[in-house]
């Protein structure tokens, strides 16, 4: 095993480690995926000497390069040496997924490219999970034409959130994320049409919906996908344990299919469409909890989103209106960024409030959402950036 010293620039607070961290003898100190949240721990680690196996370092660099190439639209010149806002990177995911899945047969190593995109999504999520949830909840300017692709990305994000809480392995999470991205790949255009139409599905549309789980699996298999867990989750994501689902009415469902179905339904409920009223996240999660009779999966969803997830627009006991921006250990008491004063007048600078304090407790959902249409997320979170650089060899 050849070890490379990890420079300080490659280890950041709040970001998941892309490789295992070892001491100079090769002994494991921190596992891949670990999040460093304490500056003192980070300083002590780097002073002691932190190293990475050269093979792991090169693999992580290759994954990062593939992800950057995907989001650059395949142009290597656009993917080198540039820091991007987290919000910009999330904004690009819809178009990138559309380009990736539009003509799978023409893509060299289609499964590998889906894998690289899934790795990119996981990296974005791990950079700041609250921003990921915020984007799902705050869809004020959603475009119906892109509904299918956006829904796939948000469902994949929700799967990451749930599996992180449940302690799934990275391999299982990866298979599930790829299933979320591709479960509807034969009906993306239909989903866009139906999101915009003001009437219920026609018979032809309904038939396409019923057939899409099996058709999506068949298309994936034709294009080189042989991950059985991925394929099973796709074909079963509309099945129910009581046999009332489709397309086969089976009752023996895998864990991946169960999580995928919940994530799919939840995101559909909170995403704007012409015919379907958008449910508030709190109401959608509560409905899920009731339907599941408080089962472990719905309890996990309630825990990870919180009663008021990031992106929720709320009124505080102080009279201020604000946006939830950060979850806390208390699912009922998140951190809120206020966008009005106590009289309800807009303010130029947001102040963060701890809603665990009685003075700033959440008392209601805010109803007047006109001021949110042009609210930039950077105002609430700052200009959060992600930069990917290769691990360099130290002395």
C-alpha positions in Angstrom: 0.0 0.0 0.0 1.4 3.4 -1.1 0.3 6.2 1.1 -0.2 9.9 0.1 -0.3 12.7 2.7 -3.6 14.5 2.6 -3.2 18.3 2.3 -5.4 20.5 4.5 -7.3 21.7 1.4 -8.7 18.2 0.8 -10.4 17.8 4.2 -13.3 20.2 4.9 -15.7 20.5 7.8 -19.1 19.2 7.0 -18.1 17.3 3.9 -18.0 13.6 3.6 -14.6 12.0 3.3 -14.2 10.6 -0.2 -11.6 8.0 1.0 -10.5 6.2 4.1 -8.0 8.3 6.2 -5.0 6.4 7.7 -2.0 7.2 9.8 1.6 6.9 8.4 1.6 3.1 9.2 -1.6 2.5 7.2 -3.9 2.1 10.3 -7.4 3.2 9.6 -8.4 6.4 11.5 -11.6 7.5 9.8 -13.8 5.6 7.3 -14.9 6.9 3.9 -18.1 8.9 4.2 -17.3 10.2 7.7 -18.2 13.9 8.2 -15.8 16.0 10.3 -17.8 18.6 12.2 -15.3 19.7 14.8 -12.4 22.1 13.9 -10.3 20.8 16.8 -10.6 17.2 15.6 -9.6 18.3 12.1 -6.6 20.3 13.3 -5.4 17.4 15.5 -5.8 14.9 12.6 -3.8 17.0 10.2 -1.1 17.8 12.7 -0.7 14.1 13.5 -0.5 13.2 9.9 -3.4 12.0 7.7 -2.8 9.7 4.7 -4.8 8.0 2.0 -4.1 4.9 0.0 -2.9 5.9 -3.5 -5.4 3.5 -5.1 -8.3 5.0 -3.2 -7.2 8.5 -4.0 -7.0 7.9 -7.7 -10.4 6.2 -7.7 -12.0 9.1 -5.8 -10.4 11.6 -8.2 -11.7 9.6 -11.2 -15.2 9.6 -9.7 -15.0 13.4 -9.1 -13.8 14.0 -12.6 -16.6 11.9 -14.1 -19.2 13.8 -12.1 -17.7 17.2 -13.1 -17.7 16.1 -16.7 -21.4 15.2 -16.5 -22.5 18.5 -15.1 -20.4 20.3 -17.7 -22.4 18.7 -20.4 -19.5 16.6 -21.6 -17.1 19.5 -22.3 -13.9 18.9 -20.4 -12.9 22.5 -20.8 -15.8 23.6 -18.7 -15.2 21.1 -15.9 -11.7 22.1 -14.9 -10.6 24.4 -12.1 -13.9 26.0 -11.3 -15.7 26.3 -8.0 -19.5 26.2 -8.4 -22.3 27.3 -6.0 -24.2 24.3 -4.5 -27.3 25.9 -5.9 -25.9 26.1 -9.4 -24.9 22.5 -9.3 -28.3 21.4 -8.1 -29.9 23.5 -10.8 -27.9 21.7 -13.5 -29.0 18.2 -12.3 -32.3 18.3 -14.2 -30.8 19.1 -17.6 -27.9 16.7 -17.0 -30.2 13.8 -16.2 -32.3 14.7 -19.3 -29.2 14.5 -21.5 -28.0 11.3 -19.9 -31.3 9.4 -20.2 -32.7 10.7 -23.4 -30.8 8.2 -25.7 -29.3 5.5 -23.4 -28.4 3.2 -26.3 -26.0 5.9 -27.7 -24.2 6.3 -24.4 -20.9 4.4 -24.0 -21.0 2.5 -20.7 -24.5 3.7 -19.9 -24.5 2.0 -16.4 -21.2 3.7 -15.6 -22.4 7.1 -16.5 -25.5 6.7 -14.4 -23.2 5.6 -11.6 -21.1 8.7 -12.0 -24.2 10.9 -11.9 -25.5 9.2 -8.8 -22.1 9.7 -7.1 -22.4 13.4 -8.0 -25.8 13.6 -6.4 -24.6 11.9 -3.3 -21.7 14.3 -3.1 -24.0 17.3 -3.5 -26.3 15.9 -0.8 -23.4 15.3 1.7 -22.1 18.8 1.1 -25.2 20.2 2.8 -28.3 18.0 3.3 -30.4 21.0 4.5 -29.9 22.7 1.2 -30.9 19.5 -0.6 -34.2 19.3 1.3 -34.7 23.1 0.8 -34.7 22.6 -2.9 -37.3 19.8 -2.7 -39.6 21.9 -0.5 -39.2 25.3 -2.3 -40.3 24.6 -5.8 -42.2 27.9 -6.4 -40.8 28.3 -10.0 -41.0 24.6 -11.0 -41.6 24.0 -14.8 -44.1 21.3 -15.7 -42.1 20.3 -18.8 -39.2 19.2 -16.6 -41.4 17.6 -14.0 -40.3 14.0 -14.7 -36.6 14.7 -14.5 -36.9 17.0 -11.5 -39.0 14.5 -9.7 -36.4 11.8 -10.3 -33.6 13.9 -8.9 -35.7 14.9 -5.8 -36.8 11.3 -5.2 -33.1 10.2 -5.4 -32.2 12.9 -2.9 -35.0 11.7 -0.5 -33.7 8.1 -0.9 -30.2 9.3 0.2 -31.7 11.1 3.2 -33.7 8.1 4.4 -30.9 5.5 3.8 -28.4 7.7 5.6 -30.7 7.7 8.6 -31.3 3.9 8.4 -27.6 3.2 8.2 -27.5 1.5 4.8 -24.2 0.6 3.1 -22.9 2.9 0.4 -23.4 0.1 -2.1 -27.1 -0.3 -1.2 -27.7 3.5 -1.3 -26.0 3.7 -4.7 -28.3 1.0 -6.2 -31.3 2.7 -4.8 -30.3 6.2 -6.0 -29.8 4.8 -9.5 -33.2 3.1 -9.3 -34.8 6.5 -8.4 -33.1 8.2 -11.3 -34.3 5.6 -13.9 -37.6 4.2 -12.5 -39.6 6.5 -14.9 -37.2 6.7 -17.8 -39.8 5.5 -20.3 -42.4 8.1 -19.3 -40.4 11.3 -18.6 -42.1 13.1 -21.5 -45.5 11.8 -20.5 -45.0 13.0 -16.9 -44.2 16.5 -18.2 -47.4 16.5 -20.3 -49.6 15.3 -17.5 -48.1 17.8 -15.0 -49.3 20.6 -17.3 -52.7 19.2 -18.3 -55.9 20.3 -16.6 -57.7 17.0 -17.0 -57.3 13.5 -15.6 -55.1 11.0 -17.5 -56.5 9.7 -20.8 -56.9 5.9 -21.3 -53.7 5.8 -23.4 -51.8 7.7 -20.7 -53.1 5.5 -18.0 -52.0 2.4 -19.9 -48.5 3.8 -20.3 -48.3 4.5 -16.5 -49.3 1.0 -15.7 -46.7 -0.5 -18.0 -43.7 1.8 -17.2 -42.1 -0.2 -14.3 -41.7 -3.3 -16.4 -40.7 -1.3 -19.5 -38.1 0.7 -17.6 -36.5 -2.5 -16.3 -36.5 -4.0 -19.8 -34.8 -0.8 -21.2 -32.2 -0.8 -18.4 -31.3 -4.5 -19.1 -31.0 -3.8 -22.8 -28.5 -1.1 -22.0 -26.2 -3.1 -19.9 -27.6 -2.8 -16.4 -27.1 -6.1 -14.5 -27.5 -4.8 -10.9 -30.4 -7.0 -9.7 -31.1 -4.7 -6.7 -31.4 -1.7 -9.0 -33.6 -3.6 -11.4 -35.9 -5.0 -8.8 -36.4 -1.6 -7.1 -37.4 -0.2 -10.5 -39.9 -2.9 -11.4 -41.5 -3.0 -7.9 -41.6 0.8 -7.0 -45.4 0.9 -7.5 -46.2 -2.4 -5.8 -47.8 -2.6 -2.3 -47.3 -5.3 0.4 -51.1 -5.8 0.4 -51.1 -6.7 -3.3 -53.0 -3.6 -4.5 -50.0 -2.2 -6.4 -49.0 -2.6 -10.0 -47.9 -3.9 -12.5 -48.1 -7.5 -11.0 -49.8 -7.0 -7.6 -47.0 -8.8 -5.9 -46.8 -8.8 -2.1 -43.1 -9.8 -1.5 -41.3 -6.5 -1.8 -37.7 -5.7 -1.3 -36.5 -2.9 1.1 -35.3 -0.8 -1.7 -38.7 -0.9 -3.5 -40.4 0.1 -0.2 -38.1 3.1 0.4 -38.3 4.1 -3.3 -42.2 4.0 -3.3 -42.3 6.2 -0.1 -39.8 8.7 -1.5 -41.7 8.8 -4.9 -45.1 9.4 -3.3 -43.8 12.1 -0.9 -42.1 14.1 -3.6 -45.1 13.8 -5.9 -47.3 15.3 -3.1 -45.2 18.4 -2.5 -44.3 19.2 -6.2 -46.5 21.7 -8.1 -48.6 20.4 -11.0 -51.6 22.0 -12.8 -54.2 19.5 -11.8 -53.0 18.5 -8.3 -52.9 20.9 -5.4 -49.4 21.0 -3.8 -49.5 19.6 -0.3 -47.5 21.3 2.5 -44.6 19.1 3.6 -46.0 18.8 7.1 -49.3 17.6 5.7 -47.7 15.2 3.2 -45.5 13.6 5.9 -48.4 13.4 8.3 -50.5 11.6 5.7 -47.7 9.2 5.0 -47.4 8.5 8.7 -51.1 7.8 9.0 -51.2 5.5 6.0 -48.2 3.6 7.3 -49.8 3.4 10.8 -46.6 4.9 12.2 -44.4 2.1 10.8 -40.6 2.3 10.9 -40.3 3.7 7.4 -42.7 6.6 7.8 -41.2 7.2 11.3 -37.8 7.6 9.6 -39.2 10.1 7.1 -40.7 12.2 9.9 -37.4 12.1 11.8 -35.2 13.1 8.8 -37.4 15.8 7.4 -38.7 17.1 10.7 -42.1 18.6 11.3 -41.0 21.8 9.6 -38.3 20.8 7.0 -35.9 23.3 5.4 -37.8 25.4 2.9 -41.0 25.6 4.9 -42.4 29.1 5.2 -43.5 29.8 8.8 -44.7 32.4 11.2 -43.0 32.8 14.6 -44.4 33.8 18.0 -42.4 37.1 17.5 -44.6 38.0 14.5 -41.7 37.5 12.1 -42.1 35.4 8.9 -39.2 33.2 7.8 -37.9 30.2 6.0 -36.7 27.1 7.8 -33.0 26.6 6.8 -31.6 24.0 9.2 -32.8 21.0 11.1 -31.9 20.4 14.7 -32.1 17.4 17.1 -35.6 18.6 17.9 -37.8 17.9 14.8 -40.3 20.6 16.0 -37.7 23.3 16.5 -35.6 24.0 13.5 -33.5 27.2 12.7 -35.4 29.8 10.8 -34.1 32.7 8.6 -36.5 35.6 9.0 -37.4 37.7 5.9 -39.8 40.1 7.7 -39.8 42.1 10.9 -42.3 41.6 13.7 -44.9 43.7 11.8 -44.6 41.5 8.7 -42.6 44.1 6.7 -39.8 42.7 4.5 -36.3 43.2 5.8 -33.1 43.6 3.8 -31.0 41.4 6.0 -32.1 38.0 7.3 -31.7 37.1 11.0 -31.6 33.5 12.1 -33.9 32.4 15.0 -33.7 29.3 17.2 -37.3 28.2 17.3 -36.7 26.2 20.5 -36.9 29.5 22.3 -40.4 30.4 23.3 -40.1 33.9 21.8 -39.4 32.5 18.4 -41.4 29.3 18.4 -43.2 28.4 15.2 -46.9 29.2 15.7 -48.3 28.6 12.1 -47.5 28.0 8.5 -47.2 31.4 6.6 -49.9 31.8 4.0 -48.8 34.8 1.9 -46.1 33.4 -0.3 -45.9 36.3 -2.9 -42.6 37.5 -1.4 -41.0 34.1 -2.0 -41.1 34.1 -5.8 -37.8 35.9 -6.2 -36.2 35.0 -2.9 -32.6 33.8 -3.7 -31.5 30.9 -1.6 -28.1 32.5 -1.3 -29.7 35.1 0.9 -30.6 32.4 3.3 -27.5 30.2 3.1 -24.8 32.4 1.7 -22.8 31.5 -1.4 -22.1 27.8 -0.5 -19.5 26.4 -2.9 -18.1 23.0 -3.8 -14.7 22.5 -5.3 -13.1 19.2 -6.3 -9.3 19.0 -6.6 -7.0 16.0 -6.9 -5.2 14.6 -3.9 -1.5 15.5 -4.1 1.4 13.4 -2.9 3.2 14.8 0.1 6.7 14.2 1.3 
